[in-house]
Amino acid sequence: MGWQDISVPIRTGMVTFEGDPPVRLERLSSIANGATCNVSRLDLGVHSGTHVDAPAHFIDGAAGIESVGLDALVGPAVVVEARHVTGPFDRTTIARLGIPAGTERLLLRSRNSDLWERPAFDGSFLGVTEDGAHALIELGIRLVGADYLSIAPFGNPTPTHVALLSAGVAILEGLDLRSVEPGAYDLICLPLLIPGSDGGPARAIVRRRTD
């Protein structure tokens, strides 16, 4: 099996987190209108679509996206089946997911992915609670991926983000895992290098491991 793109396409009017800037892609120069080449402009928030959170996102004075190590963003990953989960990912729920020992990069495949089919932001998505975050830290997770626009429950984002970011866990949000089966994969996720930024839009891809 080849590489699978698990990123959300960037397009004008796409769903963004409540209160975040809207996304707009505009063609400024067009060959069809006599220009030498096509040139477009993209306006978006750094937490639009698939993106990586930087420590500065929830910790004042912390480092920007350039501080997130590439070794956490690239390497073996496990996609865990969690579509049966109906409530927050708390410590008890995390313990029941059957996360393989030694997992360092964890992608949660939940019912959140279905929310990408809706035209507007939906705050009913499932998030990881503070105690769930500490459970992931204790398991040695270096990267956790969520299949909607936040890793934390809507309305209470700070405790989860602070716990994970303070522990050096990379947070990958805005994944689309609808077509990805549970199992072992290789992950490549590279956020844009925007020094000092609290986040970075990213392209994320996975490939099934055969070893």
N, C-alpha and C positions, 0 to 999 in steps of 0.2 A: 504494500500500500504506500502511496506517495504522501506528500504533505497535504494537510487539510488546513484551510484558513478558518480560524475561529474568531476573526475580527468582525466587528459590525461596520458595514460600509458607511463612509462619511458622505452625507448628502444634505442639500438644503432642506431645512424643515424637519430633520430627523429628531427623534425623541431625545431630550436632554433631561438631566436631573432638575427637579423643581427649583426654580430660581437661578439656574445657570444660564449663561448667554446662549441665544439661539445660534444655529449653524447656518452659514450662508456661503455658497460657492457661486462666484460670479465671473463670467467671461468678460475681461476688460478689453482685449484686442482679439480680433477674429480675422482669419485668412479670408473667410467668405465675404467680409466687409472691406477687403483691400489691404489688411495688415500683412506684414511679412510673416508673422507667426501667430499662433494662438497663445494668449497669456491670460491666466485666470488668477483670481484673488480668493483666498479662503479666510473667512472669519469664524472663529470658534473658541470656546473655552477649552482649557487644557484637560478638563475632565469629561470631554465629549466622547461618546462612543467607547471603543476599547482604549484603555489608558492605564498608566501606572501612577500610583500615589507616591509622592515624596514625603519624607518626614515633616517638611515645612507645611504640609497640608493641614495638619492638626496640632503641630507643636511649634509655638511661636519661637522664632530665632533658630529653628533647626535647619538642616541642610536641604538643598533643592534636589531636583531629579537627577542631577549629575552624580549624586552620592550613592545612588542605588547601584550596587555592584552587578556587573554583567554575569558573574558566576551564579547569581541567584536567579537570573532571568533566562538562562540558557542551560539545558540539561535534562536529565530524566524526570518525568512527571507522571503522576497518577491521576486519571480521571475517575472520580468516585461517583457511583450511582446514588443520587439523593432525591430522585423524583418522587419518592414515596413520602418524603418529609413534608409535613403540613404546618409546622410551627418553626420558630426561630432555631438556629443552630446553636444550642446551648451545650454545655459540657456533656450532658447525658446523651444528646443526639449525636455529637461528635464521636463519643465512645462507641455508638452503635453502628457507625458507618463502615466499620471493618477496614480502616485505613491500614495498609500494609506497613509492617515495621520497617523503619529506615526511609520512609517517604520524606523527601525534602521539598518537592513542589507538588502542591495539591490543587486540583481544579474540581470545584463542586458543580456537578451536573444536576441541577435541580429544576423544579417547575418554573423557575424564574425565566428560563430561556423562552418559554412560550409568550412571555410578556412583550417580546420584540415584535410580535404580530399586531400589537395594539398601537393605534396612531398617537396616543398621548401617554405621558408619564403615568405610571401606576405605582402608588406608594404601598401596595399590598405585598411587594416582593419580600422574600425571606432573607434575613441577614444573620450574621454571626454575632452572638451576644458577647459581652465582656468576658464572662467565664468560659464561653466557647473559644474565644481568642486565646485565653491562657491555656486551655487544653491543647490547642494547636501548637503553641509555643513549647509546651512540655513534651510534645511529640517530636520536636526538632524540625518543624516545618520552617522552611526558608522563604517560600513563596506560596501565597494562597490566592486562587483565582475565583472570582464570582461571576455568575452569568446574568448579571444586570448591573445597574449603574452605581451600586454601593455594596461594600462588603458588610456594612452594619445595618441594623434594622432602621427603617424610616422613622424619623423623629427622635432618635437617640444615637447619633453617629459617633460622638466623641469617645466614649469609653473603649469601644472596640478598636477604633483607629489608633488611639494613643497606645493601647496595650501592644498592638502588633508593630507599629512603627517604632516605638521605644525599644522593642526587642530586636529590631533589625529585620523584621519580616517584610518582604516585598509584597505589596498589595496590587494585584492585577484585577481590574474591574471592567465591566462591559463586554464580557465574552458571550459568544453565541455557540452553545454546545449542543444544539438540537440534533445535529447529524453526527455527533461523536459518541461512539460506544464507550462504556467504561473499560478501563484497563490501563496498561503501561504504555507510555508515549515518550518521545523526545519533544521538548518544547523549545521554541525560539520566540522570544518576546523582546522587542527593542523599542523603547520609548524614544521620542525625539529628544535630542540633546539641547535642552533649553536651560542653561545655567541659572540657578536661583529659583526656578519655577517650582510651584507646589505640586505639579503633575506633568505628565507627558503623554500625549496621544501615541498609540503604539499599534504595530502590526504584530499579531500573534498567530503562530502556526504550530501544528503538532503532526507527528508521524508515528504510527504504531510501531512499537518495539517488537522485535522478533527474537531477541536473545533471552 
